[in-house]
Structure formats: structure tokens, C-alpha cells
């Protein structure tokens, strides 16, 4: 079997994702946040009042991990939690004005990071890249269905 001409695409993709993820972490940290906080803030901006289970599902993390992040966010004054009057076992989470301010700072950092990632690519190339990545994801999922972006 001849030696490959290039590194396996999975290796290239994994290394690129790790590098891009690290750069995104640094951009968010410089703006006063982190990826988990950013994901929680985005979820709360799209659904202003959410219970913790819905929020964990939307962010894609376990309930205990979400609770850890929410504890820190509540202590920092970014969110409030209160019991749902209709079901006292459920906690409702809402953003505070400080949470809105952090969301705006992190949104700016995320936009700047995205612009940095797109540098040197045309809109057509970005669209092609997105299509290629969706197809790769479909290739490795059990049912072959494309993954949401």
C-alpha cells in the first residue's frame, strides 16, 4: 500500500478544530467569558426564560455541569434562578442586565473571531467549506443524516 500523499483528513480536521477552538476560547476569555458561558447566554437570549433542563439540552451539557456554570454566573450577577410557581421542583433561569452586557461583549468577540477565521476566503469558498463539513459529518453519523449547523 503506498504511503498517503497528505495527512488523513480526520487528523487535519481534528487539529484545525482544536486550534480554532483554542483561539475562540482565548477571544472569549479576553472579553470576560468562556464557551460554556457563551452558549448559556445565547440560549437565554433566544429563550429569555428557560428551565435548567431545557437549558442543559439546548447547550448540550449535563445538568450537573450546567448547575456548576449557573452557580458561577449567578454569583457574578449574570443570571437569576427562581422556582417555577407551577412546579416548585423546576428552576427558571433569566438573564440580568449584567448578563445582557456580557452577552454583547462576547458577541463582539465571537463576530471578530468568525471574521478572523474567514480571512482570505471568498463567500463562495466559505459556503463550499460549510457544505464539505456537513457532508463529512453525515459520512460519519450512524444514519448518514446531515448534522445541524
C-alpha positions in Angstrom: 0.0 0.0 0.0 1.5 3.4 -1.0 2.1 6.0 1.7 -0.5 8.7 1.8 0.3 11.9 -0.1 -1.4 14.0 2.6 -2.3 13.6 6.3 -5.6 11.8 6.8 -8.4 14.3 6.6 -9.8 13.4 10.0 -6.4 14.3 11.5 -6.3 17.6 9.7 -9.9 18.3 10.7 -9.3 17.4 14.4 -6.1 19.6 14.6 -7.8 22.5 12.9 -10.8 22.2 15.2 -8.6 22.2 18.2 -6.6 25.2 17.0 -9.8 27.2 16.1 -11.4 26.2 19.4 -8.4 27.3 21.4 -8.4 30.7 19.6 -12.1 31.1 20.3 -11.6 30.2 24.0 -8.9 32.9 24.1 -11.1 35.5 22.4 -14.0 34.8 24.8 -11.7 34.9 27.8 -10.3 38.3 26.7 -13.9 39.5 26.7 -14.6 38.1 30.1 -16.3 34.8 29.3 -15.9 31.2 28.2 -17.5 28.9 25.7 -20.0 27.4 28.2 -21.0 30.8 29.4 -21.4 32.0 25.8 -23.6 29.0 25.0 -25.8 29.6 28.0 -26.1 33.3 27.2 -27.0 32.6 23.6 -29.7 30.1 24.7 -31.1 32.6 27.2 -31.2 35.4 24.6 -33.2 33.2 22.2 -35.5 31.9 25.0 -35.4 34.6 27.7 -36.8 32.3 30.5 -35.8 28.7 30.4 -35.8 25.9 33.0 -32.5 24.3 33.7 -33.3 21.0 31.9 -34.3 22.9 28.7 -31.1 25.0 29.0 -28.9 21.9 29.5 -30.5 20.3 26.4 -30.0 23.5 24.4 -26.4 23.9 25.4 -25.6 20.2 25.1 -24.2 19.6 28.6 -25.2 17.5 31.6 -27.5 19.0 34.3 -24.8 18.9 37.0 -22.3 20.7 34.7 -24.9 23.3 33.9 -25.6 23.8 37.6 -21.9 24.4 38.1 -21.8 27.1 35.4 -25.1 28.7 36.6 -23.8 28.9 40.1 -20.8 30.9 38.9 -23.0 33.0 36.6 -25.5 33.7 39.4 -22.7 34.7 41.8 -21.3 37.1 39.1 -24.8 38.6 38.7 -25.3 37.4 35.1 -28.4 35.3 35.7 -31.1 34.8 38.3 -32.8 31.5 39.2 -36.2 31.1 40.8 -38.6 28.3 41.3 -41.3 27.8 38.8 -44.6 28.6 40.6 -46.3 25.9 38.5 -43.7 23.2 39.5 -41.6 24.0 42.5 -39.0 21.3 41.6 -38.1 23.3 38.4 -35.8 26.3 38.4 -36.3 29.1 35.9 -33.2 30.9 34.7 -33.3 34.5 33.3 -30.6 37.0 32.2 -29.8 40.0 34.3 -28.8 43.4 32.8 -25.2 42.4 33.6 -25.8 39.1 31.7 -27.0 41.2 28.7 -23.9 43.3 28.9 -21.6 40.3 28.9 -23.6 38.8 26.0 -22.9 41.9 23.9 -19.2 41.8 24.7 -18.9 38.1 23.9 -21.0 38.5 20.8 -18.5 41.1 19.6 -15.6 38.7 20.4 -17.4 35.9 18.5 -18.0 38.0 15.5 -14.4 39.2 15.4 -13.2 35.5 15.8 -15.5 34.5 12.9 -14.1 37.3 10.7 -10.6 36.2 11.6 -11.5 32.6 10.6 -12.9 33.8 7.3 -9.9 35.9 6.4 -8.5 35.1 2.9 -11.6 33.1 1.9 -14.3 34.2 -0.5 -18.0 33.8 0.4 -18.2 31.0 -2.2 -15.3 29.2 -0.6 -16.8 29.6 2.9 -20.1 28.1 1.5 -18.2 25.2 -0.1 -16.3 24.6 3.2 -19.5 24.5 5.2 -21.0 22.1 2.6 -17.9 19.9 2.8 -18.0 19.8 6.6 -21.7 19.0 6.7 -21.1 16.2 4.2 -18.2 14.8 6.3 -20.4 14.9 9.4 -23.1 13.0 7.5 -20.5 10.4 6.4 -19.6 9.6 10.0 -23.0 9.6 11.6 -24.9 6.4 12.1 -27.8 7.2 9.9 -25.9 9.4 7.4 -28.2 12.3 8.1 -26.6 15.7 7.9 -26.0 17.4 11.2 -27.5 20.8 12.0 -25.1 23.7 11.8 
